């Protein structure tokens, strides 16, 4: 069953929306990791935040040290990132992949729309 132009546009809009969300979900943590240095985390305003309730209760927290780990990964300090939080390098790479897929989806959906508009213009020229 061939797709009509309206269905294609609807699919393209959904792909564009999902890709934009993926780009933001991966890009925002990466942007924060680049902007905030490990020194700011250790001695800046982040160090003045209240302590983690899980850590103060004697448990372990999956997110403790994650800001430091992400910031260290953004600067290429892999061992420091793994010491801060063993899950940090994996999360950094996941955010990188997610933002890359989002960027590819956003540009791909945009290019598909341009190709479709270009094909319509060519058809209009042929029919005249």
Protein Blocks (a to p, Z undefined) as FASTA:
>chain_A
ZZdfklmmmmmmmmmmmmmmmmmmmmmmmmmmmmpcfklmmmmmmlmpccdfklmnopac
fkgoklmmmmmmmnopaklmmmmomklmmmmmmmmmmmmmmmmmmmmmmmmmmmmmmmmm
mmmmmmZZ
